[in-house]
Amino acid sequence: MNFFSKKIKIIENILDFLYPNPTPTLYYTNEYTLLISIMLSSRSQEKKVNEITKILFRKINNPIDTIYTPIENIKNIIKHIGLYKKKSKNIYDLSVILIKKYNGIIPKNISKLKFLPGIGHKTASVFLSHVSNESVFPVDTHIHRMMFRWKLSNGKNVKQTEQDAKHFFQKKNWKKLHLQIIFYAKKYSPSRKWNLKKDIIYQELLNKNLL
């Protein structure tokens, strides 16, 4: 077993022990509300997004609901999360496109998704990881940080980190790992006030001379 294989085995074993059956923590009721939740969570705290979406999705549960809801109403509901004005417009505009172009059904194609307002590569990847079998490994700030700390990527940009994650981890585990690494990073390896002694994986890799 080579250097990187040993490292990956330790990481996966610890993650599987801590989070054997990880499930998404964003609140949603269907594919449409899932896409909106993921979009709203960009640059916003998930806890706050979940509080807001529980109210929002009583008003808008599909694209038709949205286009009959004044944007000002959406703004008022989501005003306590980041970029709320832009996000409100994106919710409305993408709903119009979904109705006109896709009969209200969200396409399961990453290229088509990325053309929707407010839906970038990461949002599209996260959505597909939930609703399809497409091979995606969404990389957010938490995964980006962990890949750098584990010395599996150089930390230069998220695109490179995604390529490296896909290279090192087996495709069959991508969906599970996406959630596991995020949960782990938040609890054991935060960006601020990082306590190396509490970072189980980092300590294990250090002890085995794998960093």
Solvent accessible surface area in square Angstrom, and as a share of the most:
residue,aa,sasa,rsa
1,M,149,0.67
2,N,99,0.51
3,F,91,0.38
4,F,81,0.34
5,S,47,0.30
6,K,96,0.41
7,K,1,0.00
8,I,20,0.10
9,K,104,0.44
10,I,28,0.14
11,I,0,0.00
12,E,31,0.14
13,N,82,0.42
14,I,27,0.14
15,L,0,0.00
16,D,54,0.28
17,F,168,0.70
18,L,46,0.23
19,Y,41,0.16
20,P,82,0.52
21,N,126,0.65
22,P,25,0.16
23,T,91,0.53
24,P,54,0.34
25,T,74,0.43
26,L,22,0.11
27,Y,73,0.28
28,Y,82,0.31
29,T,74,0.43
30,N,52,0.27
31,E,67,0.30
32,Y,12,0.05
33,T,0,0.00
34,L,1,0.00
35,L,0,0.00
36,I,0,0.00
37,S,0,0.00
38,I,7,0.03
39,M,5,0.02
40,L,0,0.00
41,S,30,0.19
42,S,39,0.25
43,R,204,0.75
44,S,26,0.17
45,Q,141,0.63
46,E,50,0.22
47,K,156,0.66
48,K,76,0.32
49,V,0,0.00
50,N,26,0.13
51,E,84,0.38
52,I,10,0.05
53,T,0,0.00
54,K,100,0.42
55,I,85,0.43
56,L,0,0.00
57,F,11,0.05
58,R,193,0.70
59,K,121,0.51
60,I,0,0.00
61,N,55,0.28
62,N,56,0.29
63,P,8,0.05
64,I,90,0.45
65,D,47,0.24
66,T,0,0.00
67,I,51,0.26
68,Y,172,0.65
69,T,19,0.11
70,P,79,0.50
71,I,51,0.26
72,E,104,0.46
73,N,71,0.36
74,I,1,0.00
75,K,45,0.19
76,N,88,0.45
77,I,32,0.16
78,I,0,0.00
79,K,98,0.42
80,H,129,0.57
81,I,11,0.06
82,G,32,0.30
83,L,96,0.48
84,Y,64,0.24
85,K,122,0.51
86,K,124,0.52
87,K,9,0.04
88,S,0,0.00
89,K,105,0.44
90,N,14,0.07
91,I,0,0.00
92,Y,63,0.24
93,D,40,0.21
94,L,0,0.00
95,S,0,0.00
96,V,38,0.22
97,I,57,0.29
98,L,0,0.00
99,I,46,0.23
100,K,168,0.71
101,K,142,0.60
102,Y,43,0.16
103,N,132,0.68
104,G,26,0.25
105,I,118,0.60
106,I,8,0.04
107,P,17,0.10
108,K,81,0.34
109,N,65,0.33
110,I,37,0.19
111,S,64,0.42
112,K,99,0.42
113,L,0,0.00
114,K,90,0.38
115,F,175,0.73
116,L,5,0.03
117,P,33,0.21
118,G,39,0.37
119,I,6,0.03
120,G,38,0.37
121,H,76,0.34
122,K,76,0.32
123,T,10,0.06
124,A,0,0.00
125,S,1,0.00
126,V,15,0.09
127,F,0,0.00
128,L,0,0.00
129,S,6,0.04
130,H,38,0.17
131,V,40,0.23
132,S,24,0.16
133,N,154,0.79
134,E,72,0.32
135,S,51,0.33
136,V,12,0.07
137,F,0,0.00
138,P,0,0.00
139,V,3,0.02
140,D,22,0.11
141,T,101,0.59
142,H,43,0.19
143,I,0,0.00
144,H,39,0.18
145,R,35,0.13
146,M,0,0.00
147,M,0,0.00
148,F,115,0.48
149,R,32,0.12
150,W,0,0.00
151,K,121,0.51
152,L,6,0.03
153,S,12,0.08
154,N,77,0.40
155,G,25,0.24
156,K,160,0.68
157,N,76,0.39
158,V,64,0.37
159,K,150,0.64
160,Q,62,0.27
161,T,0,0.00
162,E,18,0.08
163,Q,96,0.43
164,D,25,0.13
165,A,0,0.00
166,K,68,0.29
167,H,141,0.63
168,F,45,0.19
169,F,4,0.02
170,Q,112,0.50
171,K,125,0.53
172,K,161,0.68
173,N,25,0.13
174,W,19,0.07
175,K,104,0.44
176,K,67,0.28
177,L,2,0.01
178,H,7,0.03
179,L,24,0.12
180,Q,1,0.00
181,I,0,0.00
182,I,21,0.11
183,F,40,0.17
184,Y,0,0.00
185,A,0,0.00
186,K,92,0.39
187,K,142,0.60
188,Y,39,0.15
189,S,0,0.00
190,P,40,0.25
191,S,73,0.47
192,R,203,0.74
193,K,196,0.83
194,W,72,0.25
195,N,66,0.34
196,L,73,0.36
197,K,175,0.74
198,K,135,0.57
199,D,0,0.00
200,I,71,0.36
201,I,0,0.00
202,Y,30,0.11
203,Q,50,0.22
204,E,54,0.24
205,L,0,0.00
206,L,81,0.40
207,N,106,0.54
208,K,109,0.46
209,N,127,0.65
210,L,9,0.04
211,L,53,0.26
